[in-house]
Amino acid sequence: MKKLLAAATLAATLIVGSAASAAVVVWNPSSVTPAGALLITSENIGVGDFVNVTEILTPGDTARFVFTALEALRIDGISVAATGEISELQQTLFGFTFPASIQFTNFNGTGNSASATGTLPGFSMAAGDMFTIFWRDGVVTPVGVSTFFQTTPIPVPAALPLLAGGIAALGLLRRRKSRKAAI
């Protein structure tokens, strides 16, 4: 699982990096600063999905990634990544609550070619449950942000099949005793 998360982190960082690089070229710091936007991305998720959502934050933006479970599922952990200038990544915040308040702790690269990674804890969801990841920036140049995770079925407790088997065995024994008593 750790190897899968490490590979997913690298892949998302590369994807976000290419998207953020394109955004930096398009946005001109000498032009009028764009007004902050609320960017909302919604995704339906099911068991076995590999989810990867990417957005570009420009100055003043906030973003929400909203996920809705179509069935009961488990998310073991959520990876988040960002690319852009190192000083901007240090000001980019994420989290499950608004306003976002968690800072990145892992940085790679220098100058305007840097990436940052972080994690959020996993949890189980019932069909119809929703959760949101919020993003907030204090940046002057665009930053690419990404969230990715794998969904799995909710595991059956190991004791449940043993309990069911034990109850069935007791029922069979009782049935045998009642048949012998009837003879």
URTA-V16135 format. One record per backbone hydrogen bond with DSSP energy under -0.5 kcal/mol. NH is the residue of the N-H (numbers start at 0). CO is the residue of the C=O. E is the energy in kcal/mol with one decimal. If there is no record, write none. Layout:
NH&CO&E ; NH&CO&E
//
This chain:
4&0&-2.6 ; 5&1&-2.5 ; 6&2&-2.5 ; 7&3&-2.6 ; 8&4&-2.6 ; 9&5&-2.2 ; 10&6&-2.6 ; 11&7&-2.8 ; 12&8&-2.4 ; 13&9&-2.2 ; 14&10&-2.4 ; 15&11&-3.2 ; 16&12&-2.5 ; 17&13&-2.1 ; 18&14&-2.0 ; 19&15&-3.2 ; 20&16&-2.3 ; 21&17&-1.7 ; 22&18&-1.8 ; 23&19&-2.3 ; 24&20&-1.6 ; 25&21&-1.8 ; 26&22&-2.5 ; 28&26&-0.6 ; 30&27&-1.9 ; 38&36&-0.8 ; 38&61&-2.8 ; 39&37&-0.6 ; 40&38&-0.5 ; 40&63&-2.9 ; 42&65&-2.6 ; 44&67&-3.0 ; 47&150&-0.9 ; 48&45&-1.6 ; 50&48&-0.6 ; 50&148&-3.0 ; 52&146&-2.7 ; 54&144&-2.4 ; 56&54&-0.5 ; 56&142&-3.2 ; 57&55&-0.6 ; 60&57&-2.5 ; 61&36&-2.8 ; 62&134&-1.9 ; 63&38&-3.1 ; 64&132&-2.5 ; 65&40&-3.2 ; 65&63&-0.6 ; 66&64&-0.5 ; 66&130&-3.0 ; 67&42&-2.3 ; 68&128&-2.7 ; 69&44&-3.1 ; 72&124&-2.2 ; 73&151&-3.0 ; 74&122&-3.0 ; 75&73&-0.5 ; 75&149&-0.7 ; 77&119&-2.6 ; 78&147&-2.6 ; 79&117&-2.5 ; 80&145&-2.4 ; 81&115&-2.1 ; 82&143&-2.1 ; 83&113&-2.0 ; 85&110&-2.9 ; 87&84&-0.7 ; 88&84&-2.3 ; 89&85&-1.6 ; 90&87&-1.2 ; 91&87&-0.5 ; 91&88&-0.8 ; 92&135&-3.2 ; 93&101&-2.1 ; 94&133&-1.3 ; 100&93&-0.6 ; 101&93&-2.4 ; 103&91&-0.6 ; 104&116&-0.9 ; 105&116&-1.3 ; 106&104&-0.6 ; 107&114&-2.8 ; 109&112&-0.7 ; 112&109&-1.9 ; 113&83&-2.0 ; 114&107&-2.7 ; 115&81&-2.5 ; 116&105&-2.1 ; 117&79&-2.3 ; 119&77&-2.6 ; 121&75&-0.8 ; 122&74&-1.7 ; 124&72&-3.1 ; 127&68&-3.2 ; 128&125&-2.2 ; 130&66&-2.0 ; 132&64&-2.3 ; 133&94&-3.4 ; 133&131&-0.5 ; 134&62&-2.6 ; 135&92&-2.3 ; 136&60&-1.0 ; 142&56&-2.3 ; 143&82&-2.2 ; 144&54&-3.0 ; 145&80&-2.6 ; 146&52&-2.3 ; 147&78&-2.6 ; 148&50&-1.8 ; 150&48&-2.5 ; 151&73&-2.6 ; 159&156&-1.2 ; 160&156&-0.6 ; 161&157&-0.8 ; 162&158&-2.7 ; 163&159&-2.5 ; 164&160&-2.5 ; 165&161&-2.4 ; 166&162&-2.4 ; 167&163&-2.2 ; 168&164&-2.4 ; 169&165&-2.2 ; 170&166&-2.0 ; 171&167&-2.1 ; 172&168&-2.4 ; 173&169&-2.3 ; 174&170&-2.1 ; 175&171&-2.4 ; 176&172&-2.3 ; 177&173&-2.3 ; 178&174&-2.0 ; 179&175&-2.6 ; 180&176&-2.3 ; 181&177&-1.4 ; 182&178&-1.0
//
